[in-house]
């Protein structure tokens, strides 16, 4: 389908009139009866909608997630952060400056400040300085100038619960793939009650909506969920509180882990894989660290990262696959299908984070179609 017609009307209320405060949709999720749902496919690499179908709509918005579901995503992915008053929301950056219309709100001009995040001084309007009521007055914008700008300011930031409701209200089983984003920063700046912390509130939200079960268990297949983070201590902490599968995200080769200050070389060593595989089922590395890229935009020889991860019974879900020419290396001749073929059939990945869910879905349906009945 190429429309949002399959999405319940109750959810469409999320995407109108975000210039003023709007209430949470209740109940979350809606009580619509979809009957028997088509199950999650598990026979081919997972199609993970990176921040929704954000190649078409502003990232992490209801329309981006609805479009991704409509286009065939197995999982819709999001970043979870917290407001000043502890509301969990879907937003990628710790600040609001690159993907909202905060610049059009002079009433918030005095909130701009500089904070050190992961060893880097960042200047902007930080989520932890805004209440949920204030966040609701903002509209989201398209991050990249070369993508469609017509929806700028039209759609609001949504909550973690609203994101969950979109997945649960889908006409087939759609998994969620939430990231505990910058937990050190959030726990440093948000005051939680009764000795709790960000990770506790995050997990309580998942439990509230019935997310449980180990990977591929009966419970998990009913409501699939991967919990992801760049912070290994958060994943270890949560693994002692839930059997939901965890994914350890791996940043660029120059970036230290936020919490443990470990290098790329340390966290991709066989010794570390022996350790972290006790807590996670997959790693999520940036694809250009698996197959480095030369200065002339051609690929170098692949590393052995995938093979070593698989040897430790870890899946590999790389990020991020994008269609625009500036993201396609010359080896693929500006053909996204050639890139998918390389990573799925030559490199053997188990899932792909993509900004263009429909493109990956069409490729997979062409090369490895699912049975007509499940």
Protein Blocks (a to p, Z undefined) as FASTA:
>chain_A
ZZfklpcfklmmmmgoklbccddddddddfbdebjaddddfkbccdddehijfklmcghi
fklmmmmmmnopabdcddddddfkopacddfbfbfklmccklmmmklmmmgccddeehia
cddddfklpcfklmmmpccddfblkbcfklgokaccddfklmmmmmmmpcbdcdddddde
hkllmmmmpcceehiafklmmmmmmmmnopacdehiaklmmmgcddddfblklmmmmmmm
bccdcddddddfkbccfklopafklmmcfklmmmmmmmbcbdcddfklmmccdfkopacd
ddfklmmmmmnopacddddddfbfklmcfkloopaklmmmmmmmmnopabdcdfblmlmm
mmmmmmmccdfbZZ
